[in-house]
């Protein structure tokens, strides 16, 4: 098992992304989000999940990604992926949840220089697939400590 990674995969815009399953707490359907004044532009707001206030992050805004055009089926598969970064829960808006995949560590390659959208510094690696690349995000690097502090303060 040490030579494998289990990833939760999801679509953001045109690309397929994956995050380590151990960082994902759950996937929830789209909920009503309460906007917060003076929040960073990529923070959509907060929502209440079983009495816990969860900040909602919009990676489309953060990385200037186009949203995927939605069909009715996609609506059922879109929502928030709740991740845990060192004890702080965040919701990330996804266009469509895909599936859990097991990836051999040896299949993970360094990201190509020109990958659309998200900067290479946020990417742990890529796995070549029939339909293109699966981009593995390093969720701990998506936000620097200052940003996490700012986001944490929004929960109060």
N, C-alpha and C positions, 0 to 999 in steps of 0.2 A: 504493500500500500504506500510505502514512503516514496516510491517512484511514480506515484500518480497524484493528480490533483482532481478534486471534484469541483466543478464550476456550475454556478447558476448562470445560464445564458439568457440574454435579452437583446432586443433590438432598440437602437437609438438612431433615428434617421435611417440612413442606408446601411449602417454597419451592424454587425453582430458582436456584442461584448460579453465578457464573462467575468464574474468575480468569484473568489473562493467561497465555497458553500459555508465554511466556518464563520465567515463575516456576515452572512445573511441570516437575519432572525426570522423574517417571514416576507410574504408578498401579499399585499392587500389591494383591493379594488380602489379605484379613484374615490376619494372622499371629498367633502367640502373642506377647503383650505381657507384659513383666516389670514388675510394679508397682514403684514407687520410694517408699520412705517419705519423708514430709515434702515431697513435691512439691506444687505448687499443685493445687487440686481438679480443674482442667480438664485436667491432664496425666495421661493414662491410664497412662503408663509408657514403656518404651523397647523397641525391638526391633532385631534385628541384620539389616541388609540388606547382604549381601555384605561382611561384616567392618566395616561402618560402623554405629555406634550412632545410631539415629534416635529422638528423642523423639516420642511420639504425643500429639496434642492432640485433645481432645474438644470441638468447638464446640457440641455440644448442651448440655454442662454449662456451658461458658463463657457462652453466651447464653440458657440456660434454654429451649432448643428441645425440642419433643416429637420423639421418634424416629418415623420413618415405619414403619407396620406392614409387615413383610416377607413377601413371597411367596417361593416357591422361586426364581423368576427373579431377584428382587431380591438374593437371597443371592449369586448369581453376579456381580451388578453392584456389590455393596458392597465396601468395602475402604478403603485409605488412598491419599490423593493426596499424593505427596511434593513439597513445595515448597521452594524455595531462597530464603531471605531473606538477602541479602548474604553468601552463602557458608555459611550455616548451614542444614542440611537439617532439615525438620520433616515429620512425617507428620500429616495431618489425616484423621480418621475421616469417611467420607461414607456416606450411606445408599444412594446409587446413583449410579454415574457415568452421565452422559448422553452428550454428544458434544462435538466441537469445532465451534464456530460462528464465523463471521466476521461482525463487527458493524461497521456504518458508524459512525464517530465522531459524526456528526450525529444519529444515532438515540439516542444516550445522553443521558438526561435526568437532572437532579438528583433525588436520592431524595425521594419524598413524605415529608412530616413524620411521618405515622403508618404506618410500615412495621413489620410484625410482627417480633419477635425481635431481630435484630442492630441495634445502634444506628447511626444515620445517619453517625456519625463514622468508621465502618469501611467505608462504602459509597462507591465511586467514582461510581456512577450506576446507573440502571436502564434497561432497554430493554423497552418494551411488546411483548408477544407475544400470540398468540391465547389462550393458556391463562393469562394473567396477566403477571407481571413476571419478567424475568431480572435478578437482582440481582448487580451486578458488585462483588466485594469487592476492597478494596485491602489485599493481604496484608501490606504493610509497616506498615499502621496497625492491624492486628489485635492486635499485641503492642507494648507500649511498650519502650524500650531496657532498662529494669530487668527486665521480664518475660523478655525475650530472654536477658539475662545469667543469670537464674535457670535458665531452660530449658537454656542452654548448659552450665551447671555440672552438670546432671543426667547429662550424657553421660560424665562422668568416673567 
